Amino acid sequence: MKARTARPFGRLHPMPIASQPWEQVAINFVTGLPHDATSESVAKAFYQHVYKHHGVPSSIVSDRDPKFTAHFWKALQQKVGTELHMSSSAHPQTDGASENRIKMVVQSLRLLCAGTPDNWASCLTEAEFALNSATAGATGFSGFETTYGFQPRAWPVDTWAVTDVPRANAFADSCRLCLLNTTHAILGAQLDQSIQANKHRRPDSAEFRVGNQVYLSTKNLAFPPGQSRKFLARYIGPFTIVAAHPVTSNYNLDLPPKMSRVLPHFHASLLRPHFPNNNKRFPGHLFQQCVIEDAADPASDFAAIDVVLNNRFRNNRHSFLVRFVGRPDADDMWIDEAVLRLQAPSRLDEYIRRLDRQGRQLAGPTPCRRVNSGGGIV
């Protein structure tokens, strides 16, 4: 397939506007800082430095960093009722707000630490205060004004009592005006960003509908060793669209088992519509699907099961505690027997063999299933 020179599909879709400060949170990491952080340590830092000031957010926007795709992080946010909005594969624009903020933080630290570059940690307090005091171009207000200019409950807009204390009236009016102007300014800034970005984009193709087929770009896929990217197909497929999200220009594809390590959620800019062969015009023109075996998505949250640690029997079902390859023990999770048999049957067999050698049985009222002479479980 030829290289595409037309503007990419998928217009810019602004994120929803929060109804109050810190209702929505965007999280990202500064590249080059310590790499030993885990999803558990990130959660502790969030609890210590964000929760005590602003409470639990209703949603968190982030990229697909392994710390955010970890089972521990997902389970924790599900437990507290926080929705996770992660960027689709190879589409970091979803978390553009935090990306831009990080650029400003780094630029501020460079200026503050110009004379003592090794002393950047001691400048964080000044940088934080300066950034929160600076007026944002999109809103016209500083971070302190938009966050602390009103109580967590939004100021009333339709009904507004007037008191006999002028200074109290002025203060309350300024806070309410700040809320209204901030909301309007953000809407205007998002509209301007959309107009500028969409000058170089096209609307989603009319062919991007559930049931239709599309080709997938290979530019963000990781290939097995020994395969030269230079001579591989630019697009593979076609694959059937199984779910469409036109509001955000994202689509779910039905990928074959050979591509099970690829996250099947893609932005429209990575897709091209497939047009079936016209047998009347081109009779006998056969089409063969192009798939790259063992392709992987570097941002995928799929991980291989390393070992089975324990088992339990609840609600008439067996489940097993498993640990994943390259994941910390905080990501250990319980999965159903049917899922384990599908994803890692050899790991289940090894665990039952280990129980058999120790003279132990699986939890629950069912008889112990043992390994037969052929190596299978009975």
Secondary structure, DSSP 8 states (H G I E B T S, - for coil): -----S--B---------SSTTSEEE----TTS-S---HHHHHHHHIIIIIHHH---SEEEE---HHHHSHHHHHHHHHHT-EEEE--BT-GGGGHHHHHHHHHHHHHHHHHTSS-GGGGGGGHHHHHHHHHHSB-TTTSSBHHHHHHSS-SS---SS-----S-HHHHHHHHHHHHHHHHHHHHHHHHHHHHHHHHHTT-B---TT-STT-EEEEE-TT-B--TT--GGGS-SEEEEEEEEEEETTTTEEEEE--GGGTTS--EEEGGGEEE-----TTTSTT-----B--TT-B-TT-----EEEEEEEEEETTEEEEEEEETT--GGG-EEEEHHHHHHH-HHHHHHHHHHHHHTT---SSSS----B-TTS-B-
